[in-house]
Amino acid sequence: MTTAAEAAAKISDRRKQLILLLACLGQFMVVLDIAIVTVALPSMKHSLNFSATGLQWVVNAYTLTYAGFLLLGGRTADLFGRRKIFLLGLTVFTVASLVCGLAWAPGPMVAARAIQGLGGAILSPATLTILIITFTDPRERAHALGIWSAALASGGATGALAGGVLTDYLNWRWIFLINVPIGIAGYFLARSVLQESRAEGSSRSLDVGGAITITGGLTALVYGVVQTDSHAWTSISTIIPLAIAAVLVVSFVVIELRAAAPLVPFGTFRSRALSGANVVMLMIGASMFAMWYFISLYLQEVLHYSPMQAGLCFLPAALAVVLGAQVSSRIVGKFGPRVILSASTLVVGLSLFWMSQTSATSTYWSGIFGPITIAALGLGFSFPAGTFAATTGVAPQNAGLASGLVNATRQLGGAVGLAVLATIAEQHTKSLLGTTSVPEAITSGYSLAFVVGGCIAIVAAIGAFIVPAHIKVPTPTSIVIPSAD
């Protein structure tokens, strides 16, 4: 087996560029499929007869498996070979995309989305690891990571627009089917340009039990929360999934404490910077994931925009995320991650409060454009600062783990936050039906969810003070920006 250093030495400049293209393509696909679904949700709801609360599983089935298996995916790439795992992840992702595009009912769609998320969890960390072992020169690596981060951010930026175009001019199914030819092309390119390598001197110990229990526990938690839309908190239908969630999460902790190679070494949380960053990203995910979800439904079901129009409405916000991330990566060395994390999450919270003032008679320009763009800018600012805070002071061999952990935490926070806020919105909407018009009831439900999301973001701003005030930032260009969804 070729070591990372030996493999890097044998790679020509032309092959390096092809590897960079391949890594960016893989990461772009994973991020794109989080964002591209957004504007297609109303069309999928009516086509497959999803319920109002069931629709969120199109998002959460992907997010939960992606986040739950992300750290395991990164470790498998190191242990069993980056090329092999990249090809496996790309294959799983592509086949699942095909099944999503052909789905005939809610059940198969949700199941395929969960498998697609698993494919993304295998593929995504492999793309980053491949770049790191390919570009060993610090200047080359910084350049490659900058392009990779741009591809990552552009996946979120183009997702909503691409989803609108495909849904409007073809069919919502093409938001998934478009991955098939891209995945096939990427597979054959990977077979020709990637050399196999794996981490030196590593045992092949995998914490599969940890990944399964945390993913299962959070899925049960989300399901239990969603059940409260039609059942009381004290009903068996709610208590059983919540009890299962508690058992699985406790099991996860026990497994992590006893595992030879734990998925999440709890000792890493002794770092205030890492702990604070994960607290902030957990809550920023909980407050922001639901925003994209509700705004898409509001634009199409209340304002009656077409999917294409809704996609265009997301474009300024998507660009604001990219802008915020780029600016933040350049100033984090001057102000430190704590200041940027606190300020950016405060901006997100205030923007969500502003968005809660939107009414059924508002327009995109009067009710949505301002708050969504500023909230997205704040979100972009939080990414590099959160990633740097999470990885500072961590041993080099654990840097990938720390970076993956903060990304997974944000995704998991988003899944649970969406479940809670969607349930709150739906219950409030139902309570108003019969006393006001349907558009007003729907908008009022979304407004309440925005208020709760704003409160979560404010708590995140306070939580940022867990991060130490003085953290030395060596090279802003080396910061890896996580996905801009």
Residue pairs with C-beta under 8 A, 6 or more apart in sequence:
1 81
1 196
1 197
1 198
2 10
2 195
2 196
2 197
3 197
3 200
4 133
4 197
4 199
4 200
5 136
6 197
7 133
7 134
7 195
7 196
7 197
8 133
8 134
8 135
8 136
10 195
11 19
11 134
11 195
15 193
16 134
16 135
16 140
18 189
18 193
19 130
19 131
19 134
19 193
19 194
20 131
20 134
20 135
20 144
20 147
20 148
21 189
22 127
22 130
22 186
22 189
22 190
22 193
22 194
23 127
23 128
23 130
23 131
23 148
24 127
24 147
24 148
24 151
25 151
25 182
25 186
26 86
26 89
26 90
26 123
26 124
26 126
26 127
26 186
27 123
27 124
27 127
27 128
27 148
27 151
27 152
27 155
27 483
28 151
28 152
28 154
28 155
29 93
29 123
29 155
29 179
29 182
29 183
29 186
30 66
30 93
30 120
30 123
30 124
30 155
30 483
31 152
31 155
31 156
31 159
31 483
31 484
31 485
32 155
32 156
32 158
32 159
32 162
33 62
33 97
33 116
33 120
33 159
33 175
33 176
33 179
34 59
34 62
34 63
34 66
34 155
34 156
34 159
34 483
34 485
35 155
35 156
35 157
35 158
35 159
35 160
35 163
35 292
35 318
35 485
36 159
36 160
36 162
36 163
36 166
36 175
37 44
37 58
37 59
37 62
37 159
37 163
37 175
38 159
38 160
38 163
38 292
38 293
38 296
38 314
39 160
39 163
39 164
39 167
39 296
39 299
39 300
39 307
39 310
39 311
39 314
40 163
40 166
40 167
40 172
40 175
40 307
41 55
41 58
41 59
41 293
41 296
41 297
42 296
42 297
42 300
42 301
42 307
43 167
43 172
43 307
44 50
44 55
44 58
44 109
44 172
45 55
47 172
48 103
48 104
48 105
48 106
48 109
49 105
49 106
50 58
50 106
52 229
52 422
52 426
53 226
53 229
53 422
53 423
53 426
54 106
54 226
56 226
56 293
56 418
56 419
56 422
57 106
57 110
57 113
58 109
58 110
58 113
59 289
59 293
59 415
59 418
60 222
60 415
60 418
60 419
61 110
61 111
61 113
61 114
61 117
62 113
62 114
62 116
62 117
62 120
63 117
63 289
63 411
63 412
63 414
63 415
63 418
64 114
64 117
64 215
64 218
64 219
64 222
64 412
64 415
65 114
65 115
65 117
65 118
65 121
65 215
66 117
66 118
66 120
66 121
66 124
66 411
67 121
67 215
67 407
67 408
67 409
67 410
67 411
67 412
67 415
68 121
68 211
68 214
68 215
68 218
68 408
68 412
69 117
69 118
69 121
69 122
69 211
69 215
70 121
70 124
70 125
70 404
70 407
70 408
70 411
71 125
71 211
71 263
71 264
71 401
71 404
71 405
71 408
72 121
72 206
72 207
72 208
72 210
72 211
72 263
73 85
73 89
73 121
73 122
73 123
73 124
73 125
73 126
74 125
74 126
74 128
74 129
74 400
74 401
74 404
75 206
75 207
75 261
75 263
76 85
76 122
76 206
77 85
77 86
77 122
77 125
77 126
77 129
77 130
77 198
78 129
78 198
78 199
78 202
78 400
79 198
79 199
79 202
79 203
79 204
79 206
80 198
80 204
81 196
81 197
81 198
82 126
82 129
82 130
82 133
82 194
82 196
82 197
82 198
83 130
83 190
83 194
83 195
83 196
83 197
84 196
85 122
85 126
86 123
86 126
86 127
86 130
86 190
86 194
87 187
87 190
87 191
88 122
89 119
89 120
89 121
89 122
89 123
89 124
89 126
90 119
90 123
90 183
90 186
90 187
90 190
91 119
91 183
91 187
92 115
92 116
92 118
92 119
92 122
92 123
93 116
93 119
93 120
93 122
93 123
93 179
93 183
94 119
94 179
94 180
94 183
94 184
94 187
95 115
95 119
96 112
96 113
96 115
96 116
96 118
96 119
97 116
97 176
97 177
97 179
97 180
97 183
98 176
98 177
98 179
98 180
99 108
99 112
99 115
100 109
100 112
100 113
100 116
100 176
101 173
101 174
101 175
101 176
101 177
101 180
102 173
103 109
103 112
103 173
125 400
125 404
127 148
128 148
128 400
128 480
129 400
130 194
131 141
131 144
131 145
131 148
132 141
132 400
133 197
134 144
135 141
135 143
135 144
135 145
138 478
141 478
142 475
142 477
142 478
145 477
145 478
145 480
146 477
148 480
149 325
149 480
149 481
150 322
152 481
152 482
152 483
152 484
153 321
153 322
153 325
153 380
153 481
153 483
153 484
154 322
155 483
155 484
155 485
156 318
156 321
156 322
156 483
156 484
156 485
157 315
157 318
157 319
157 321
157 322
157 484
158 318
159 318
159 485
160 292
160 296
160 310
160 311
160 314
160 315
160 318
161 311
161 312
161 314
161 315
161 318
162 175
162 178
162 311
163 175
163 307
163 311
164 306
164 307
164 308
164 309
164 310
164 311
164 312
165 308
165 311
166 172
166 174
166 175
166 178
167 174
167 175
167 307
167 308
168 306
168 307
168 308
169 308
172 307
203 260
203 261
205 259
205 260
205 261
206 261
207 255
207 256
207 259
207 261
207 262
207 263
209 255
209 259
210 252
210 255
210 256
210 259
210 262
210 263
210 264
211 263
213 248
213 249
213 251
213 252
213 255
214 248
214 249
214 252
214 263
216 244
216 248
217 244
217 245
217 246
217 247
217 248
217 249
217 251
217 252
218 245
218 249
218 412
218 415
218 416
220 241
220 242
220 244
220 245
220 248
221 241
221 242
221 245
221 249
221 416
221 419
222 415
222 416
222 419
223 241
224 238
224 239
224 240
224 241
224 242
224 245
225 416
225 419
225 420
225 423
226 419
226 422
226 423
227 235
227 237
227 238
227 241
228 238
228 423
228 427
229 423
229 426
229 427
230 237
231 237
231 238
232 238
255 262
256 262
256 263
256 264
256 265
256 266
257 266
264 405
265 398
265 401
268 274
268 394
268 398
268 401
268 402
268 405
269 275
269 278
271 392
271 393
271 394
272 466
272 467
272 468
273 337
273 389
273 390
273 392
273 393
273 467
273 468
273 471
274 389
274 390
274 391
274 392
274 393
274 394
274 402
274 405
274 406
275 466
276 338
276 341
276 389
276 463
276 464
276 465
276 466
276 467
276 468
277 337
277 341
277 386
277 387
277 389
277 390
277 406
277 467
278 390
278 405
278 406
278 409
279 460
279 463
279 466
280 341
280 345
280 382
280 386
280 460
280 463
280 464
280 467
281 382
281 386
281 390
281 406
281 407
281 409
281 410
281 413
282 409
282 410
282 412
282 413
283 345
283 413
283 456
283 457
283 459
283 460
283 463
284 345
284 348
284 379
284 382
284 386
284 410
284 413
284 457
284 460
285 409
285 410
285 411
285 412
285 413
285 414
285 417
286 413
286 414
286 416
286 417
286 420
286 421
286 453
286 456
287 348
287 349
287 352
287 417
287 453
287 454
287 456
287 457
287 460
288 348
288 375
288 379
288 414
288 453
288 457
289 413
289 414
289 415
289 417
289 418
289 485
290 414
290 417
290 418
290 421
290 422
290 449
290 453
291 352
291 355
291 372
291 375
291 450
291 453
292 314
292 485
293 418
293 422
294 421
294 422
294 425
294 446
294 449
294 450
295 313
295 314
295 368
295 372
296 310
296 314
297 442
297 446
298 358
298 368
298 442
298 443
298 446
299 305
299 309
299 310
299 313
299 364
299 368
300 306
300 307
300 310
301 439
301 442
302 360
302 439
302 442
302 443
303 363
303 364
305 313
305 364
313 364
313 368
313 369
314 372
316 369
316 372
316 373
316 376
317 372
317 373
317 375
317 376
318 376
318 484
320 373
320 374
320 376
320 377
320 380
321 376
321 377
321 379
321 380
321 383
321 484
322 380
322 484
323 377
323 380
324 344
324 376
324 377
324 378
324 379
324 380
324 381
324 382
324 383
325 380
325 381
325 383
325 384
325 481
325 484
326 380
327 380
327 381
328 340
328 344
328 380
328 381
328 382
328 383
328 384
328 385
329 384
329 476
329 477
329 479
329 481
330 476
331 340
331 476
332 340
332 384
332 385
332 388
332 473
332 476
332 479
333 473
333 476
336 469
336 470
336 471
336 473
337 385
337 386
337 388
337 389
337 392
337 467
337 471
337 473
338 389
338 464
338 465
338 467
338 468
338 469
338 471
340 381
340 382
340 385
341 382
341 385
341 386
341 389
341 460
341 461
341 464
341 467
342 461
342 462
342 464
342 465
343 378
343 381
343 461
344 378
344 379
344 381
344 382
344 385
345 378
345 382
345 457
345 458
345 460
345 461
345 464
346 378
346 457
346 458
346 461
347 374
347 375
347 377
347 378
347 381
348 375
348 378
348 379
348 382
348 454
348 457
348 460
349 454
349 455
349 456
349 457
349 458
349 460
349 461
350 454
351 371
351 372
351 374
351 375
351 378
351 454
352 371
352 375
352 450
352 451
352 453
352 454
352 457
353 450
353 451
353 454
354 370
354 371
354 374
355 367
355 368
355 371
355 372
355 375
355 447
355 450
356 447
356 448
356 450
356 451
356 454
357 367
357 447
358 367
358 368
358 371
358 443
358 446
358 447
358 450
359 367
359 440
359 443
360 437
360 439
360 440
360 442
360 443
362 368
379 484
380 484
383 481
383 482
383 484
384 476
384 479
384 481
386 406
386 410
386 482
387 403
387 406
387 407
387 479
387 480
387 481
387 482
388 471
388 473
388 479
389 467
389 471
390 402
390 403
390 405
390 406
391 399
391 402
391 403
391 406
392 471
392 472
393 471
394 401
394 402
403 480
403 482
406 482
407 482
407 483
410 482
417 453
417 456
420 452
421 449
421 452
421 453
422 449
424 445
424 448
424 449
424 452
425 445
425 446
425 448
425 449
426 445
427 445
428 444
428 445
428 448
429 441
429 442
429 444
429 445
430 441
432 440
432 441
432 444
432 445
433 441
436 444
